[in-house]
């Protein structure tokens, strides 16, 4: 069993969950609903750009430009 970091907070888990949901292609409005945010700007602050998201965005742009 994995050990939990004693310094980890539930708040940190919410940021991780938001980012993982975005990486899985879940729409930002759905993430907003899951996290219970009333403002989309709050949800946007919870999500973080990862290497996975950047790589996928670059690949999509490449396909759009060059097929």
Backbone as XML, in Angstrom:
<?xml version="1.0"?>
<chain id="A" units="angstrom">
  <residue number="1" name="UNK">
    <atom name="N" x="0.843" y="-1.168" z="0.000"/>
    <atom name="CA" x="0.000" y="0.000" z="0.000"/>
    <atom name="C" x="0.898" y="1.245" z="0.000"/>
  </residue>
  <residue number="2" name="UNK">
    <atom name="N" x="0.507" y="2.242" z="-0.778"/>
    <atom name="CA" x="1.263" y="3.482" z="-0.848"/>
    <atom name="C" x="1.015" y="4.309" z="0.408"/>
  </residue>
  <residue number="3" name="UNK">
    <atom name="N" x="2.049" y="4.986" z="0.850"/>
    <atom name="CA" x="1.900" y="5.860" z="2.010"/>
    <atom name="C" x="1.523" y="7.258" z="1.556"/>
  </residue>
  <residue number="4" name="UNK">
    <atom name="N" x="0.641" y="7.885" z="2.302"/>
    <atom name="CA" x="0.236" y="9.256" z="1.995"/>
    <atom name="C" x="1.254" y="10.219" z="2.581"/>
  </residue>
  <residue number="5" name="UNK">
    <atom name="N" x="1.534" y="11.254" z="1.841"/>
    <atom name="CA" x="2.424" y="12.304" z="2.327"/>
    <atom name="C" x="1.740" y="13.003" z="3.497"/>
  </residue>
  <residue number="6" name="UNK">
    <atom name="N" x="2.395" y="13.070" z="4.620"/>
    <atom name="CA" x="1.798" y="13.671" z="5.810"/>
    <atom name="C" x="1.529" y="15.161" z="5.634"/>
  </residue>
  <residue number="7" name="UNK">
    <atom name="N" x="2.224" y="15.784" z="4.684"/>
    <atom name="CA" x="2.024" y="17.207" z="4.427"/>
    <atom name="C" x="0.947" y="17.468" z="3.376"/>
  </residue>
  <residue number="8" name="UNK">
    <atom name="N" x="0.425" y="16.415" z="2.756"/>
    <atom name="CA" x="-0.601" y="16.587" z="1.720"/>
    <atom name="C" x="-1.900" y="17.066" z="2.356"/>
  </residue>
  <residue number="9" name="UNK">
    <atom name="N" x="-2.595" y="17.898" z="1.619"/>
    <atom name="CA" x="-3.870" y="18.434" z="2.103"/>
    <atom name="C" x="-4.976" y="18.045" z="1.119"/>
  </residue>
  <residue number="10" name="UNK">
    <atom name="N" x="-6.200" y="18.025" z="1.599"/>
    <atom name="CA" x="-7.347" y="17.745" z="0.728"/>
    <atom name="C" x="-7.378" y="18.779" z="-0.394"/>
  </residue>
  <residue number="11" name="UNK">
    <atom name="N" x="-7.046" y="20.001" z="-0.078"/>
    <atom name="CA" x="-7.019" y="21.061" z="-1.078"/>
    <atom name="C" x="-6.081" y="20.703" z="-2.232"/>
  </residue>
  <residue number="12" name="UNK">
    <atom name="N" x="-4.917" y="20.135" z="-1.916"/>
    <atom name="CA" x="-3.973" y="19.719" z="-2.952"/>
    <atom name="C" x="-4.576" y="18.630" z="-3.830"/>
  </residue>
  <residue number="13" name="UNK">
    <atom name="N" x="-5.318" y="17.726" z="-3.215"/>
    <atom name="CA" x="-5.960" y="16.644" z="-3.971"/>
    <atom name="C" x="-6.980" y="17.204" z="-4.957"/>
  </residue>
  <residue number="14" name="UNK">
    <atom name="N" x="-7.633" y="18.286" z="-4.600"/>
    <atom name="CA" x="-8.601" y="18.906" z="-5.515"/>
    <atom name="C" x="-7.891" y="19.457" z="-6.755"/>
  </residue>
  <residue number="15" name="UNK">
    <atom name="N" x="-6.718" y="20.052" z="-6.569"/>
    <atom name="CA" x="-5.938" y="20.537" z="-7.709"/>
    <atom name="C" x="-5.521" y="19.362" z="-8.600"/>
  </residue>
  <residue number="16" name="UNK">
    <atom name="N" x="-5.065" y="18.287" z="-7.980"/>
    <atom name="CA" x="-4.656" y="17.103" z="-8.735"/>
    <atom name="C" x="-5.837" y="16.528" z="-9.493"/>
  </residue>
  <residue number="17" name="UNK">
    <atom name="N" x="-6.979" y="16.411" z="-8.832"/>
    <atom name="CA" x="-8.177" y="15.867" z="-9.484"/>
    <atom name="C" x="-8.583" y="16.722" z="-10.676"/>
  </residue>
  <residue number="18" name="UNK">
    <atom name="N" x="-8.569" y="18.031" z="-10.509"/>
    <atom name="CA" x="-8.947" y="18.929" z="-11.602"/>
    <atom name="C" x="-8.022" y="18.746" z="-12.797"/>
  </residue>
  <residue number="19" name="UNK">
    <atom name="N" x="-6.736" y="18.689" z="-12.545"/>
    <atom name="CA" x="-5.763" y="18.532" z="-13.626"/>
    <atom name="C" x="-5.914" y="17.178" z="-14.309"/>
  </residue>
  <residue number="20" name="UNK">
    <atom name="N" x="-6.084" y="16.120" z="-13.536"/>
    <atom name="CA" x="-6.251" y="14.785" z="-14.130"/>
    <atom name="C" x="-7.531" y="14.702" z="-14.961"/>
  </residue>
  <residue number="21" name="UNK">
    <atom name="N" x="-8.593" y="15.323" z="-14.508"/>
    <atom name="CA" x="-9.839" y="15.331" z="-15.282"/>
    <atom name="C" x="-9.639" y="16.045" z="-16.624"/>
  </residue>
  <residue number="22" name="UNK">
    <atom name="N" x="-8.955" y="17.183" z="-16.600"/>
    <atom name="CA" x="-8.678" y="17.922" z="-17.840"/>
    <atom name="C" x="-7.817" y="17.062" z="-18.765"/>
  </residue>
  <residue number="23" name="UNK">
    <atom name="N" x="-6.810" y="16.379" z="-18.223"/>
    <atom name="CA" x="-5.956" y="15.502" z="-19.041"/>
    <atom name="C" x="-6.766" y="14.389" z="-19.691"/>
  </residue>
  <residue number="24" name="UNK">
    <atom name="N" x="-7.842" y="13.959" z="-19.047"/>
    <atom name="CA" x="-8.680" y="12.887" z="-19.583"/>
    <atom name="C" x="-9.712" y="13.406" z="-20.583"/>
  </residue>
  <residue number="25" name="UNK">
    <atom name="N" x="-9.669" y="14.701" z="-20.868"/>
    <atom name="CA" x="-10.571" y="15.272" z="-21.858"/>
    <atom name="C" x="-11.913" y="15.714" z="-21.308"/>
  </residue>
  <residue number="26" name="UNK">
    <atom name="N" x="-12.049" y="15.738" z="-19.990"/>
    <atom name="CA" x="-13.299" y="16.207" z="-19.385"/>
    <atom name="C" x="-13.364" y="17.719" z="-19.549"/>
  </residue>
  <residue number="27" name="UNK">
    <atom name="N" x="-14.493" y="18.216" z="-19.977"/>
    <atom name="CA" x="-14.661" y="19.644" z="-20.202"/>
    <atom name="C" x="-14.542" y="20.444" z="-18.912"/>
  </residue>
  <residue number="28" name="UNK">
    <atom name="N" x="-14.039" y="21.659" z="-19.045"/>
    <atom name="CA" x="-13.808" y="22.511" z="-17.883"/>
    <atom name="C" x="-15.103" y="22.782" z="-17.115"/>
  </residue>
  <residue number="29" name="UNK">
    <atom name="N" x="-16.231" y="22.880" z="-17.809"/>
    <atom name="CA" x="-17.500" y="23.117" z="-17.126"/>
    <atom name="C" x="-17.912" y="21.916" z="-16.277"/>
  </residue>
  <residue number="30" name="UNK">
    <atom name="N" x="-17.580" y="20.720" z="-16.759"/>
    <atom name="CA" x="-17.872" y="19.508" z="-15.984"/>
    <atom name="C" x="-16.973" y="19.461" z="-14.749"/>
  </residue>
  <residue number="31" name="UNK">
    <atom name="N" x="-15.698" y="19.814" z="-14.923"/>
    <atom name="CA" x="-14.782" y="19.866" z="-13.787"/>
    <atom name="C" x="-15.288" y="20.886" z="-12.767"/>
  </residue>
  <residue number="32" name="UNK">
    <atom name="N" x="-15.755" y="22.015" z="-13.248"/>
    <atom name="CA" x="-16.313" y="23.047" z="-12.369"/>
    <atom name="C" x="-17.456" y="22.472" z="-11.535"/>
  </residue>
  <residue number="33" name="UNK">
    <atom name="N" x="-18.338" y="21.739" z="-12.168"/>
    <atom name="CA" x="-19.477" y="21.138" z="-11.472"/>
    <atom name="C" x="-19.010" y="20.117" z="-10.435"/>
  </residue>
  <residue number="34" name="UNK">
    <atom name="N" x="-18.056" y="19.272" z="-10.817"/>
    <atom name="CA" x="-17.546" y="18.244" z="-9.900"/>
    <atom name="C" x="-16.924" y="18.883" z="-8.665"/>
  </residue>
  <residue number="35" name="UNK">
    <atom name="N" x="-16.139" y="19.939" z="-8.869"/>
    <atom name="CA" x="-15.471" y="20.593" z="-7.748"/>
    <atom name="C" x="-16.395" y="21.519" z="-6.960"/>
  </residue>
  <residue number="36" name="UNK">
    <atom name="N" x="-17.552" y="21.828" z="-7.542"/>
    <atom name="CA" x="-18.517" y="22.668" z="-6.839"/>
    <atom name="C" x="-18.204" y="24.147" z="-6.866"/>
  </residue>
  <residue number="37" name="UNK">
    <atom name="N" x="-17.470" y="24.578" z="-7.877"/>
    <atom name="CA" x="-17.139" y="25.998" z="-7.996"/>
    <atom name="C" x="-18.292" y="26.758" z="-8.642"/>
  </residue>
  <residue number="38" name="UNK">
    <atom name="N" x="-18.586" y="27.938" z="-8.141"/>
    <atom name="CA" x="-19.628" y="28.759" z="-8.754"/>
    <atom name="C" x="-19.075" y="29.605" z="-9.899"/>
  </residue>
  <residue number="39" name="UNK">
    <atom name="N" x="-17.760" y="29.834" z="-9.887"/>
    <atom name="CA" x="-17.119" y="30.640" z="-10.922"/>
    <atom name="C" x="-16.125" y="29.792" z="-11.716"/>
  </residue>
  <residue number="40" name="UNK">
    <atom name="N" x="-16.186" y="29.888" z="-13.035"/>
    <atom name="CA" x="-15.262" y="29.153" z="-13.889"/>
    <atom name="C" x="-13.821" y="29.607" z="-13.662"/>
  </residue>
  <residue number="41" name="UNK">
    <atom name="N" x="-13.638" y="30.863" z="-13.329"/>
    <atom name="CA" x="-12.278" y="31.363" z="-13.081"/>
    <atom name="C" x="-11.620" y="30.635" z="-11.909"/>
  </residue>
  <residue number="42" name="UNK">
    <atom name="N" x="-12.395" y="30.242" z="-10.929"/>
    <atom name="CA" x="-11.852" y="29.478" z="-9.800"/>
    <atom name="C" x="-11.372" y="28.121" z="-10.280"/>
  </residue>
  <residue number="43" name="UNK">
    <atom name="N" x="-12.168" y="27.464" z="-11.103"/>
    <atom name="CA" x="-11.796" y="26.151" z="-11.629"/>
    <atom name="C" x="-10.525" y="26.254" z="-12.464"/>
  </residue>
  <residue number="44" name="UNK">
    <atom name="N" x="-10.413" y="27.296" z="-13.253"/>
    <atom name="CA" x="-9.219" y="27.477" z="-14.079"/>
    <atom name="C" x="-7.968" y="27.614" z="-13.220"/>
  </residue>
  <residue number="45" name="UNK">
    <atom name="N" x="-8.097" y="28.230" z="-12.048"/>
    <atom name="CA" x="-6.949" y="28.344" z="-11.142"/>
    <atom name="C" x="-6.578" y="26.985" z="-10.540"/>
  </residue>
  <residue number="46" name="UNK">
    <atom name="N" x="-7.510" y="26.057" z="-10.508"/>
    <atom name="CA" x="-7.256" y="24.729" z="-9.952"/>
    <atom name="C" x="-6.556" y="23.803" z="-10.937"/>
  </residue>
  <residue number="47" name="UNK">
    <atom name="N" x="-6.645" y="24.085" z="-12.218"/>
    <atom name="CA" x="-6.040" y="23.213" z="-13.215"/>
    <atom name="C" x="-4.646" y="23.713" z="-13.565"/>
  </residue>
  <residue number="48" name="UNK">
    <atom name="N" x="-3.789" y="22.781" z="-13.927"/>
    <atom name="CA" x="-2.406" y="23.110" z="-14.230"/>
    <atom name="C" x="-2.014" y="22.477" z="-15.557"/>
  </residue>
  <residue number="49" name="UNK">
    <atom name="N" x="-1.189" y="23.168" z="-16.327"/>
    <atom name="CA" x="-0.727" y="22.650" z="-17.606"/>
    <atom name="C" x="0.376" y="21.634" z="-17.329"/>
  </residue>
  <residue number="50" name="UNK">
    <atom name="N" x="0.193" y="20.435" z="-17.846"/>
    <atom name="CA" x="1.181" y="19.372" z="-17.658"/>
    <atom name="C" x="1.873" y="19.076" z="-18.980"/>
  </residue>
  <residue number="51" name="UNK">
    <atom name="N" x="2.932" y="18.300" z="-18.924"/>
    <atom name="CA" x="3.631" y="17.889" z="-20.140"/>
    <atom name="C" x="2.682" y="17.118" z="-21.052"/>
  </residue>
  <residue number="52" name="UNK">
    <atom name="N" x="1.824" y="16.309" z="-20.473"/>
    <atom name="CA" x="0.855" y="15.540" z="-21.265"/>
    <atom name="C" x="-0.061" y="16.472" z="-22.049"/>
  </residue>
  <residue number="53" name="UNK">
    <atom name="N" x="-0.576" y="17.501" z="-21.386"/>
    <atom name="CA" x="-1.470" y="18.444" z="-22.063"/>
    <atom name="C" x="-0.733" y="19.223" z="-23.148"/>
  </residue>
  <residue number="54" name="UNK">
    <atom name="N" x="0.481" y="19.657" z="-22.868"/>
    <atom name="CA" x="1.264" y="20.411" z="-23.851"/>
    <atom name="C" x="1.600" y="19.558" z="-25.070"/>
  </residue>
  <residue number="55" name="UNK">
    <atom name="N" x="1.998" y="18.324" z="-24.827"/>
    <atom name="CA" x="2.342" y="17.416" z="-25.921"/>
    <atom name="C" x="1.131" y="17.133" z="-26.797"/>
  </residue>
  <residue number="56" name="UNK">
    <atom name="N" x="-0.007" y="16.888" z="-26.168"/>
    <atom name="CA" x="-1.227" y="16.617" z="-26.933"/>
    <atom name="C" x="-1.654" y="17.842" z="-27.731"/>
  </residue>
  <residue number="57" name="UNK">
    <atom name="N" x="-1.538" y="19.019" z="-27.158"/>
    <atom name="CA" x="-1.898" y="20.249" z="-27.875"/>
    <atom name="C" x="-0.997" y="20.439" z="-29.099"/>
  </residue>
  <residue number="58" name="UNK">
    <atom name="N" x="0.298" y="20.194" z="-28.933"/>
    <atom name="CA" x="1.226" y="20.323" z="-30.052"/>
    <atom name="C" x="0.922" y="19.300" z="-31.135"/>
  </residue>
  <residue number="59" name="UNK">
    <atom name="N" x="0.593" y="18.079" z="-30.745"/>
    <atom name="CA" x="0.259" y="17.038" z="-31.716"/>
    <atom name="C" x="-1.017" y="17.401" z="-32.481"/>
  </residue>
  <residue number="60" name="UNK">
    <atom name="N" x="-1.991" y="17.934" z="-31.782"/>
    <atom name="CA" x="-3.236" y="18.347" z="-32.455"/>
    <atom name="C" x="-2.976" y="19.470" z="-33.455"/>
  </residue>
  <residue number="61" name="UNK">
    <atom name="N" x="-2.135" y="20.417" z="-33.074"/>
    <atom name="CA" x="-1.805" y="21.510" z="-33.986"/>
    <atom name="C" x="-1.068" y="20.977" z="-35.207"/>
  </residue>
  <residue number="62" name="UNK">
    <atom name="N" x="-0.162" y="20.053" z="-34.999"/>
    <atom name="CA" x="0.542" y="19.436" z="-36.112"/>
    <atom name="C" x="-0.405" y="18.725" z="-37.067"/>
  </residue>
  <residue number="63" name="UNK">
    <atom name="N" x="-1.351" y="17.992" z="-36.518"/>
    <atom name="CA" x="-2.332" y="17.306" z="-37.372"/>
    <atom name="C" x="-3.210" y="18.304" z="-38.114"/>
  </residue>
  <residue number="64" name="UNK">
    <atom name="N" x="-3.569" y="19.407" z="-37.451"/>
    <atom name="CA" x="-4.409" y="20.437" z="-38.096"/>
    <atom name="C" x="-3.660" y="21.100" z="-39.238"/>
  </residue>
  <residue number="65" name="UNK">
    <atom name="N" x="-2.362" y="21.318" z="-39.078"/>
    <atom name="CA" x="-1.578" y="22.004" z="-40.101"/>
    <atom name="C" x="-1.115" y="21.086" z="-41.222"/>
  </residue>
  <residue number="66" name="UNK">
    <atom name="N" x="-0.699" y="19.866" z="-40.853"/>
    <atom name="CA" x="-0.058" y="19.006" z="-41.830"/>
    <atom name="C" x="-0.736" y="17.651" z="-42.036"/>
  </residue>
  <residue number="67" name="UNK">
    <atom name="N" x="-1.859" y="17.462" z="-41.377"/>
    <atom name="CA" x="-2.623" y="16.225" z="-41.579"/>
    <atom name="C" x="-2.178" y="15.038" z="-40.861"/>
  </residue>
</chain>
